[in-house]
Amino acid sequence: MELAEGTVVIIRAFDDIPEHTFRIDYIFDDCVGGYSLTGPLAGEYGEPDFDMIVGIVPED
């Protein structure tokens, strides 16, 4: 999976948070940093591990 800054990905469900989209702003050694776009965390910054990414949202 090719990840880059600006890529929108799908983050798997965890705890009480459903699957949601996330825009990557930073790529670190073990995770990505950025903001949730949908779901209850919309607008919140996070750093999900690579294994939480289940897919890439195609660009229009």
Distance bins in CASP14 RR format, pairs under 12 A and 6 or more apart:
PFRMAT RR
TARGET T0000
AUTHOR 0000-0000-0000
RMODE 2
METHOD distances of the structure
MODEL  1
1 7 0 0 0 0 1 0 0 0 0 0 0
1 9 0 0 0 0 1 0 0 0 0 0 0
1 10 0 0 0 0 0 1 0 0 0 0 0
1 24 0 0 0 0 0 1 0 0 0 0 0
1 27 0 0 0 0 0 1 0 0 0 0 0
1 32 0 0 0 0 0 1 0 0 0 0 0
1 50 0 0 0 0 1 0 0 0 0 0 0
1 51 0 0 0 0 0 1 0 0 0 0 0
1 53 1 0 0 1 0 0 0 0 0 0 0
1 54 0 0 0 0 1 0 0 0 0 0 0
1 55 1 0 0 1 0 0 0 0 0 0 0
1 56 1 0 0 1 0 0 0 0 0 0 0
2 9 0 0 0 0 0 1 0 0 0 0 0
2 24 0 0 0 0 0 1 0 0 0 0 0
2 27 0 0 0 0 0 1 0 0 0 0 0
2 53 0 0 0 0 0 1 0 0 0 0 0
2 55 0 0 0 0 0 1 0 0 0 0 0
2 56 1 0 0 1 0 0 0 0 0 0 0
3 9 1 0 0 1 0 0 0 0 0 0 0
3 22 0 0 0 0 0 1 0 0 0 0 0
3 23 0 0 0 0 0 1 0 0 0 0 0
3 24 1 0 0 1 0 0 0 0 0 0 0
3 25 0 0 0 0 0 1 0 0 0 0 0
3 26 0 0 0 0 0 1 0 0 0 0 0
3 27 1 0 0 1 0 0 0 0 0 0 0
3 28 0 0 0 0 0 1 0 0 0 0 0
3 31 0 0 0 0 0 1 0 0 0 0 0
3 32 1 0 0 1 0 0 0 0 0 0 0
3 33 0 0 0 0 0 1 0 0 0 0 0
3 34 0 0 0 0 0 1 0 0 0 0 0
3 48 0 0 0 0 0 1 0 0 0 0 0
3 50 1 0 0 1 0 0 0 0 0 0 0
3 53 1 0 0 1 0 0 0 0 0 0 0
3 55 0 0 0 0 1 0 0 0 0 0 0
3 56 1 0 0 1 0 0 0 0 0 0 0
4 23 0 0 0 0 0 1 0 0 0 0 0
4 24 1 0 0 1 0 0 0 0 0 0 0
4 25 0 0 0 0 0 1 0 0 0 0 0
4 26 0 0 0 0 0 1 0 0 0 0 0
4 27 1 0 0 1 0 0 0 0 0 0 0
4 32 0 0 0 0 0 1 0 0 0 0 0
4 56 0 0 0 0 1 0 0 0 0 0 0
4 59 0 0 0 0 0 1 0 0 0 0 0
5 23 0 0 0 0 1 0 0 0 0 0 0
5 24 1 0 1 0 0 0 0 0 0 0 0
5 25 1 0 0 1 0 0 0 0 0 0 0
5 26 1 0 0 1 0 0 0 0 0 0 0
5 27 1 0 0 1 0 0 0 0 0 0 0
5 28 0 0 0 0 0 1 0 0 0 0 0
5 32 0 0 0 0 1 0 0 0 0 0 0
5 33 0 0 0 0 1 0 0 0 0 0 0
5 34 0 0 0 0 1 0 0 0 0 0 0
6 21 0 0 0 0 0 1 0 0 0 0 0
6 22 0 0 0 0 0 1 0 0 0 0 0
6 23 1 0 1 0 0 0 0 0 0 0 0
6 24 1 0 1 0 0 0 0 0 0 0 0
6 25 1 0 0 1 0 0 0 0 0 0 0
6 26 0 0 0 0 1 0 0 0 0 0 0
6 27 0 0 0 0 1 0 0 0 0 0 0
6 32 0 0 0 0 1 0 0 0 0 0 0
6 33 0 0 0 0 0 1 0 0 0 0 0
6 34 0 0 0 0 1 0 0 0 0 0 0
6 35 0 0 0 0 0 1 0 0 0 0 0
6 37 0 0 0 0 0 1 0 0 0 0 0
6 56 0 0 0 0 0 1 0 0 0 0 0
6 57 0 0 0 0 0 1 0 0 0 0 0
6 59 0 0 0 0 1 0 0 0 0 0 0
7 21 0 0 0 0 0 1 0 0 0 0 0
7 22 0 0 0 0 1 0 0 0 0 0 0
7 23 1 0 0 1 0 0 0 0 0 0 0
7 24 1 0 1 0 0 0 0 0 0 0 0
7 25 0 0 0 0 1 0 0 0 0 0 0
7 26 0 0 0 0 0 1 0 0 0 0 0
7 27 0 0 0 0 1 0 0 0 0 0 0
7 32 0 0 0 0 1 0 0 0 0 0 0
7 33 0 0 0 0 0 1 0 0 0 0 0
7 34 0 0 0 0 0 1 0 0 0 0 0
7 37 0 0 0 0 0 1 0 0 0 0 0
7 53 0 0 0 0 1 0 0 0 0 0 0
7 55 0 0 0 0 1 0 0 0 0 0 0
7 56 1 0 0 1 0 0 0 0 0 0 0
7 57 0 0 0 0 1 0 0 0 0 0 0
7 58 0 0 0 0 0 1 0 0 0 0 0
7 59 0 0 0 0 1 0 0 0 0 0 0
8 20 0 0 0 0 0 1 0 0 0 0 0
8 21 1 0 1 0 0 0 0 0 0 0 0
8 22 1 0 0 1 0 0 0 0 0 0 0
8 23 1 0 1 0 0 0 0 0 0 0 0
8 24 1 0 0 1 0 0 0 0 0 0 0
8 25 0 0 0 0 0 1 0 0 0 0 0
8 32 0 0 0 0 0 1 0 0 0 0 0
8 34 0 0 0 0 0 1 0 0 0 0 0
8 35 0 0 0 0 0 1 0 0 0 0 0
8 36 0 0 0 0 0 1 0 0 0 0 0
8 37 1 0 0 1 0 0 0 0 0 0 0
8 38 0 0 0 0 1 0 0 0 0 0 0
8 53 0 0 0 0 0 1 0 0 0 0 0
8 55 0 0 0 0 1 0 0 0 0 0 0
8 56 1 0 0 1 0 0 0 0 0 0 0
8 57 1 0 1 0 0 0 0 0 0 0 0
8 58 0 0 0 0 1 0 0 0 0 0 0
8 59 1 0 0 1 0 0 0 0 0 0 0
8 60 0 0 0 0 0 1 0 0 0 0 0
9 19 0 0 0 0 0 1 0 0 0 0 0
9 20 0 0 0 0 1 0 0 0 0 0 0
9 21 1 0 0 1 0 0 0 0 0 0 0
9 22 1 0 1 0 0 0 0 0 0 0 0
9 23 0 0 0 0 1 0 0 0 0 0 0
9 24 1 0 0 1 0 0 0 0 0 0 0
9 25 0 0 0 0 0 1 0 0 0 0 0
9 27 0 0 0 0 0 1 0 0 0 0 0
9 31 0 0 0 0 0 1 0 0 0 0 0
9 32 1 0 0 1 0 0 0 0 0 0 0
9 33 0 0 0 0 0 1 0 0 0 0 0
9 34 0 0 0 0 0 1 0 0 0 0 0
9 35 0 0 0 0 0 1 0 0 0 0 0
9 36 0 0 0 0 0 1 0 0 0 0 0
9 37 0 0 0 0 1 0 0 0 0 0 0
9 38 0 0 0 0 0 1 0 0 0 0 0
9 48 0 0 0 0 1 0 0 0 0 0 0
9 50 0 0 0 0 1 0 0 0 0 0 0
9 52 0 0 0 0 1 0 0 0 0 0 0
9 53 1 0 1 0 0 0 0 0 0 0 0
9 54 1 0 0 1 0 0 0 0 0 0 0
9 55 1 0 1 0 0 0 0 0 0 0 0
9 56 1 0 1 0 0 0 0 0 0 0 0
9 57 1 0 0 1 0 0 0 0 0 0 0
9 58 0 0 0 0 0 1 0 0 0 0 0
9 59 0 0 0 0 0 1 0 0 0 0 0
10 18 0 0 0 0 0 1 0 0 0 0 0
10 19 1 0 0 1 0 0 0 0 0 0 0
10 20 1 0 0 1 0 0 0 0 0 0 0
10 21 1 0 1 0 0 0 0 0 0 0 0
10 22 1 0 0 1 0 0 0 0 0 0 0
10 23 0 0 0 0 0 1 0 0 0 0 0
10 24 0 0 0 0 0 1 0 0 0 0 0
10 36 0 0 0 0 0 1 0 0 0 0 0
10 37 0 0 0 0 0 1 0 0 0 0 0
10 38 0 0 0 0 1 0 0 0 0 0 0
10 39 0 0 0 0 0 1 0 0 0 0 0
10 48 0 0 0 0 0 1 0 0 0 0 0
10 52 0 0 0 0 1 0 0 0 0 0 0
10 53 1 0 0 1 0 0 0 0 0 0 0
10 54 1 0 1 0 0 0 0 0 0 0 0
10 55 1 0 1 0 0 0 0 0 0 0 0
10 56 1 0 0 1 0 0 0 0 0 0 0
10 57 1 0 0 1 0 0 0 0 0 0 0
10 58 0 0 0 0 0 1 0 0 0 0 0
11 17 0 0 0 0 1 0 0 0 0 0 0
11 18 0 0 0 0 1 0 0 0 0 0 0
11 19 1 0 0 1 0 0 0 0 0 0 0
11 20 1 0 1 0 0 0 0 0 0 0 0
11 21 1 0 0 1 0 0 0 0 0 0 0
11 22 1 0 1 0 0 0 0 0 0 0 0
11 23 0 0 0 0 0 1 0 0 0 0 0
11 24 0 0 0 0 0 1 0 0 0 0 0
11 31 0 0 0 0 0 1 0 0 0 0 0
11 32 0 0 0 0 1 0 0 0 0 0 0
11 33 0 0 0 0 0 1 0 0 0 0 0
11 34 0 0 0 0 0 1 0 0 0 0 0
11 35 0 0 0 0 0 1 0 0 0 0 0
11 36 1 0 0 1 0 0 0 0 0 0 0
11 37 0 0 0 0 1 0 0 0 0 0 0
11 38 0 0 0 0 1 0 0 0 0 0 0
11 39 0 0 0 0 1 0 0 0 0 0 0
11 41 0 0 0 0 1 0 0 0 0 0 0
11 42 0 0 0 0 0 1 0 0 0 0 0
11 44 0 0 0 0 0 1 0 0 0 0 0
11 46 0 0 0 0 1 0 0 0 0 0 0
11 47 0 0 0 0 0 1 0 0 0 0 0
11 48 1 0 1 0 0 0 0 0 0 0 0
11 49 0 0 0 0 1 0 0 0 0 0 0
11 50 0 0 0 0 0 1 0 0 0 0 0
11 51 0 0 0 0 0 1 0 0 0 0 0
11 52 1 0 1 0 0 0 0 0 0 0 0
11 53 1 0 0 1 0 0 0 0 0 0 0
11 54 1 0 0 1 0 0 0 0 0 0 0
11 55 0 0 0 0 1 0 0 0 0 0 0
11 56 0 0 0 0 0 1 0 0 0 0 0
11 57 0 0 0 0 0 1 0 0 0 0 0
12 18 0 0 0 0 1 0 0 0 0 0 0
12 19 1 0 1 0 0 0 0 0 0 0 0
12 20 0 0 0 0 1 0 0 0 0 0 0
12 21 0 0 0 0 0 1 0 0 0 0 0
12 22 0 0 0 0 0 1 0 0 0 0 0
12 48 0 0 0 0 1 0 0 0 0 0 0
12 49 0 0 0 0 0 1 0 0 0 0 0
12 50 0 0 0 0 0 1 0 0 0 0 0
12 51 0 0 0 0 1 0 0 0 0 0 0
12 52 1 0 1 0 0 0 0 0 0 0 0
12 53 1 0 0 1 0 0 0 0 0 0 0
12 54 1 0 1 0 0 0 0 0 0 0 0
12 55 0 0 0 0 1 0 0 0 0 0 0
13 19 1 0 1 0 0 0 0 0 0 0 0
13 20 0 0 0 0 1 0 0 0 0 0 0
13 39 0 0 0 0 0 1 0 0 0 0 0
13 40 0 0 0 0 0 1 0 0 0 0 0
13 41 0 0 0 0 0 1 0 0 0 0 0
13 48 0 0 0 0 0 1 0 0 0 0 0
13 52 0 0 0 0 1 0 0 0 0 0 0
13 54 0 0 0 0 1 0 0 0 0 0 0
14 20 0 0 0 0 0 1 0 0 0 0 0
14 40 0 0 0 0 0 1 0 0 0 0 0
14 41 0 0 0 0 0 1 0 0 0 0 0
14 48 0 0 0 0 1 0 0 0 0 0 0
14 49 0 0 0 0 0 1 0 0 0 0 0
14 51 0 0 0 0 0 1 0 0 0 0 0
14 52 1 0 0 1 0 0 0 0 0 0 0
14 54 0 0 0 0 0 1 0 0 0 0 0
15 40 0 0 0 0 0 1 0 0 0 0 0
15 41 0 0 0 0 0 1 0 0 0 0 0
15 52 0 0 0 0 0 1 0 0 0 0 0
16 39 0 0 0 0 0 1 0 0 0 0 0
16 40 0 0 0 0 1 0 0 0 0 0 0
16 41 0 0 0 0 0 1 0 0 0 0 0
17 36 0 0 0 0 1 0 0 0 0 0 0
17 38 0 0 0 0 0 1 0 0 0 0 0
17 39 1 0 0 1 0 0 0 0 0 0 0
17 40 1 0 0 1 0 0 0 0 0 0 0
17 41 1 0 0 1 0 0 0 0 0 0 0
17 42 0 0 0 0 0 1 0 0 0 0 0
17 44 0 0 0 0 0 1 0 0 0 0 0
17 46 0 0 0 0 0 1 0 0 0 0 0
17 48 0 0 0 0 0 1 0 0 0 0 0
17 52 0 0 0 0 0 1 0 0 0 0 0
18 36 0 0 0 0 0 1 0 0 0 0 0
18 38 0 0 0 0 1 0 0 0 0 0 0
18 39 1 0 0 1 0 0 0 0 0 0 0
18 40 1 0 0 1 0 0 0 0 0 0 0
18 41 0 0 0 0 1 0 0 0 0 0 0
18 42 0 0 0 0 0 1 0 0 0 0 0
19 36 0 0 0 0 0 1 0 0 0 0 0
19 38 0 0 0 0 1 0 0 0 0 0 0
19 39 0 0 0 0 1 0 0 0 0 0 0
19 40 0 0 0 0 0 1 0 0 0 0 0
19 41 0 0 0 0 0 1 0 0 0 0 0
19 48 0 0 0 0 0 1 0 0 0 0 0
19 52 0 0 0 0 0 1 0 0 0 0 0
19 53 0 0 0 0 0 1 0 0 0 0 0
19 54 1 0 0 1 0 0 0 0 0 0 0
19 55 0 0 0 0 0 1 0 0 0 0 0
19 57 0 0 0 0 0 1 0 0 0 0 0
20 35 0 0 0 0 0 1 0 0 0 0 0
20 36 1 0 1 0 0 0 0 0 0 0 0
20 37 1 0 0 1 0 0 0 0 0 0 0
20 38 1 0 1 0 0 0 0 0 0 0 0
20 39 1 0 1 0 0 0 0 0 0 0 0
20 40 1 0 0 1 0 0 0 0 0 0 0
20 41 1 0 0 1 0 0 0 0 0 0 0
20 42 1 0 0 1 0 0 0 0 0 0 0
20 43 0 0 0 0 0 1 0 0 0 0 0
20 44 0 0 0 0 0 1 0 0 0 0 0
20 46 0 0 0 0 0 1 0 0 0 0 0
20 48 0 0 0 0 0 1 0 0 0 0 0
20 52 0 0 0 0 0 1 0 0 0 0 0
20 53 0 0 0 0 0 1 0 0 0 0 0
20 54 0 0 0 0 0 1 0 0 0 0 0
20 55 0 0 0 0 0 1 0 0 0 0 0
20 57 0 0 0 0 0 1 0 0 0 0 0
21 34 0 0 0 0 0 1 0 0 0 0 0
21 35 0 0 0 0 1 0 0 0 0 0 0
21 36 1 0 0 1 0 0 0 0 0 0 0
21 37 1 0 1 0 0 0 0 0 0 0 0
21 38 1 0 1 0 0 0 0 0 0 0 0
21 39 0 0 0 0 1 0 0 0 0 0 0
21 41 0 0 0 0 0 1 0 0 0 0 0
21 42 0 0 0 0 1 0 0 0 0 0 0
21 43 0 0 0 0 0 1 0 0 0 0 0
21 48 0 0 0 0 0 1 0 0 0 0 0
21 53 0 0 0 0 0 1 0 0 0 0 0
21 54 0 0 0 0 0 1 0 0 0 0 0
21 55 0 0 0 0 1 0 0 0 0 0 0
21 56 0 0 0 0 0 1 0 0 0 0 0
21 57 1 0 1 0 0 0 0 0 0 0 0
21 58 0 0 0 0 0 1 0 0 0 0 0
22 31 0 0 0 0 0 1 0 0 0 0 0
22 32 1 0 0 1 0 0 0 0 0 0 0
22 33 0 0 0 0 1 0 0 0 0 0 0
22 34 1 0 0 1 0 0 0 0 0 0 0
22 35 1 0 0 1 0 0 0 0 0 0 0
22 36 1 0 1 0 0 0 0 0 0 0 0
22 37 1 0 0 1 0 0 0 0 0 0 0
22 38 0 0 0 0 1 0 0 0 0 0 0
22 39 0 0 0 0 0 1 0 0 0 0 0
22 41 0 0 0 0 1 0 0 0 0 0 0
22 42 0 0 0 0 1 0 0 0 0 0 0
22 43 0 0 0 0 1 0 0 0 0 0 0
22 44 0 0 0 0 1 0 0 0 0 0 0
22 45 0 0 0 0 0 1 0 0 0 0 0
22 46 1 0 0 1 0 0 0 0 0 0 0
22 47 0 0 0 0 0 1 0 0 0 0 0
22 48 1 0 0 1 0 0 0 0 0 0 0
22 49 0 0 0 0 0 1 0 0 0 0 0
22 52 0 0 0 0 1 0 0 0 0 0 0
22 53 0 0 0 0 1 0 0 0 0 0 0
22 54 0 0 0 0 0 1 0 0 0 0 0
22 55 0 0 0 0 0 1 0 0 0 0 0
22 56 0 0 0 0 0 1 0 0 0 0 0
22 57 0 0 0 0 1 0 0 0 0 0 0
23 32 0 0 0 0 1 0 0 0 0 0 0
23 33 0 0 0 0 1 0 0 0 0 0 0
23 34 1 0 0 1 0 0 0 0 0 0 0
23 35 1 0 1 0 0 0 0 0 0 0 0
23 36 0 0 0 0 1 0 0 0 0 0 0
23 37 1 0 1 0 0 0 0 0 0 0 0
23 38 0 0 0 0 0 1 0 0 0 0 0
23 42 0 0 0 0 0 1 0 0 0 0 0
23 43 0 0 0 0 1 0 0 0 0 0 0
23 44 0 0 0 0 0 1 0 0 0 0 0
23 45 0 0 0 0 0 1 0 0 0 0 0
23 46 0 0 0 0 0 1 0 0 0 0 0
23 48 0 0 0 0 0 1 0 0 0 0 0
23 56 0 0 0 0 0 1 0 0 0 0 0
23 57 0 0 0 0 1 0 0 0 0 0 0
23 59 0 0 0 0 0 1 0 0 0 0 0
24 31 0 0 0 0 0 1 0 0 0 0 0
24 32 1 0 1 0 0 0 0 0 0 0 0
24 33 1 0 0 1 0 0 0 0 0 0 0
24 34 1 0 1 0 0 0 0 0 0 0 0
24 35 0 0 0 0 1 0 0 0 0 0 0
24 36 0 0 0 0 0 1 0 0 0 0 0
24 37 0 0 0 0 0 1 0 0 0 0 0
24 45 0 0 0 0 0 1 0 0 0 0 0
24 46 0 0 0 0 0 1 0 0 0 0 0
24 47 0 0 0 0 0 1 0 0 0 0 0
24 48 0 0 0 0 1 0 0 0 0 0 0
24 50 0 0 0 0 0 1 0 0 0 0 0
24 53 0 0 0 0 1 0 0 0 0 0 0
24 55 0 0 0 0 0 1 0 0 0 0 0
24 56 0 0 0 0 1 0 0 0 0 0 0
24 57 0 0 0 0 0 1 0 0 0 0 0
25 31 0 0 0 0 0 1 0 0 0 0 0
25 32 0 0 0 0 1 0 0 0 0 0 0
25 33 1 0 1 0 0 0 0 0 0 0 0
25 34 1 0 1 0 0 0 0 0 0 0 0
25 35 1 0 0 1 0 0 0 0 0 0 0
25 36 0 0 0 0 0 1 0 0 0 0 0
25 37 0 0 0 0 0 1 0 0 0 0 0
25 43 0 0 0 0 0 1 0 0 0 0 0
25 45 0 0 0 0 1 0 0 0 0 0 0
25 46 0 0 0 0 1 0 0 0 0 0 0
25 47 0 0 0 0 0 1 0 0 0 0 0
26 32 1 0 0 1 0 0 0 0 0 0 0
26 33 1 0 1 0 0 0 0 0 0 0 0
26 34 1 0 0 1 0 0 0 0 0 0 0
26 35 0 0 0 0 0 1 0 0 0 0 0
26 45 0 0 0 0 0 1 0 0 0 0 0
26 46 0 0 0 0 0 1 0 0 0 0 0
26 47 0 0 0 0 1 0 0 0 0 0 0
26 48 0 0 0 0 0 1 0 0 0 0 0
27 33 1 0 0 1 0 0 0 0 0 0 0
27 34 0 0 0 0 1 0 0 0 0 0 0
27 47 0 0 0 0 0 1 0 0 0 0 0
27 48 0 0 0 0 0 1 0 0 0 0 0
27 50 0 0 0 0 1 0 0 0 0 0 0
27 53 0 0 0 0 0 1 0 0 0 0 0
28 34 0 0 0 0 0 1 0 0 0 0 0
28 46 0 0 0 0 0 1 0 0 0 0 0
28 47 1 0 0 1 0 0 0 0 0 0 0
28 48 0 0 0 0 0 1 0 0 0 0 0
28 49 0 0 0 0 1 0 0 0 0 0 0
28 50 0 0 0 0 1 0 0 0 0 0 0
29 47 0 0 0 0 0 1 0 0 0 0 0
29 49 0 0 0 0 0 1 0 0 0 0 0
29 50 0 0 0 0 1 0 0 0 0 0 0
30 47 0 0 0 0 1 0 0 0 0 0 0
30 48 0 0 0 0 0 1 0 0 0 0 0
30 49 1 0 0 1 0 0 0 0 0 0 0
30 50 1 0 0 1 0 0 0 0 0 0 0
30 51 0 0 0 0 1 0 0 0 0 0 0
30 52 0 0 0 0 0 1 0 0 0 0 0
31 46 0 0 0 0 1 0 0 0 0 0 0
31 47 1 0 1 0 0 0 0 0 0 0 0
31 48 1 0 0 1 0 0 0 0 0 0 0
31 49 1 0 1 0 0 0 0 0 0 0 0
31 50 1 0 0 1 0 0 0 0 0 0 0
31 51 0 0 0 0 1 0 0 0 0 0 0
31 52 0 0 0 0 1 0 0 0 0 0 0
31 53 0 0 0 0 1 0 0 0 0 0 0
32 45 0 0 0 0 0 1 0 0 0 0 0
32 46 0 0 0 0 1 0 0 0 0 0 0
32 47 1 0 0 1 0 0 0 0 0 0 0
32 48 1 0 0 1 0 0 0 0 0 0 0
32 49 0 0 0 0 1 0 0 0 0 0 0
32 50 1 0 0 1 0 0 0 0 0 0 0
32 51 0 0 0 0 0 1 0 0 0 0 0
32 52 0 0 0 0 1 0 0 0 0 0 0
32 53 1 0 0 1 0 0 0 0 0 0 0
32 56 0 0 0 0 0 1 0 0 0 0 0
33 44 0 0 0 0 0 1 0 0 0 0 0
33 45 1 0 0 1 0 0 0 0 0 0 0
33 46 1 0 1 0 0 0 0 0 0 0 0
33 47 1 0 1 0 0 0 0 0 0 0 0
33 48 1 0 0 1 0 0 0 0 0 0 0
33 49 0 0 0 0 0 1 0 0 0 0 0
33 50 0 0 0 0 0 1 0 0 0 0 0
33 52 0 0 0 0 0 1 0 0 0 0 0
33 53 0 0 0 0 0 1 0 0 0 0 0
34 41 0 0 0 0 0 1 0 0 0 0 0
34 43 0 0 0 0 1 0 0 0 0 0 0
34 44 0 0 0 0 1 0 0 0 0 0 0
34 45 1 0 1 0 0 0 0 0 0 0 0
34 46 1 0 1 0 0 0 0 0 0 0 0
34 47 1 0 0 1 0 0 0 0 0 0 0
34 48 0 0 0 0 1 0 0 0 0 0 0
35 41 0 0 0 0 1 0 0 0 0 0 0
35 42 0 0 0 0 1 0 0 0 0 0 0
35 43 1 0 1 0 0 0 0 0 0 0 0
35 44 1 0 0 1 0 0 0 0 0 0 0
35 45 1 0 1 0 0 0 0 0 0 0 0
35 46 1 0 0 1 0 0 0 0 0 0 0
35 47 0 0 0 0 0 1 0 0 0 0 0
35 48 0 0 0 0 0 1 0 0 0 0 0
36 42 1 0 1 0 0 0 0 0 0 0 0
36 43 1 0 1 0 0 0 0 0 0 0 0
36 44 1 0 1 0 0 0 0 0 0 0 0
36 45 0 0 0 0 1 0 0 0 0 0 0
36 46 1 0 0 1 0 0 0 0 0 0 0
36 47 0 0 0 0 0 1 0 0 0 0 0
36 48 0 0 0 0 1 0 0 0 0 0 0
36 52 0 0 0 0 0 1 0 0 0 0 0
37 43 1 0 0 1 0 0 0 0 0 0 0
37 44 0 0 0 0 0 1 0 0 0 0 0
37 45 0 0 0 0 0 1 0 0 0 0 0
37 46 0 0 0 0 0 1 0 0 0 0 0
37 57 0 0 0 0 1 0 0 0 0 0 0
38 44 0 0 0 0 0 1 0 0 0 0 0
38 57 0 0 0 0 0 1 0 0 0 0 0
41 48 0 0 0 0 0 1 0 0 0 0 0
46 52 0 0 0 0 0 1 0 0 0 0 0
47 53 0 0 0 0 0 1 0 0 0 0 0
48 54 0 0 0 0 0 1 0 0 0 0 0
END
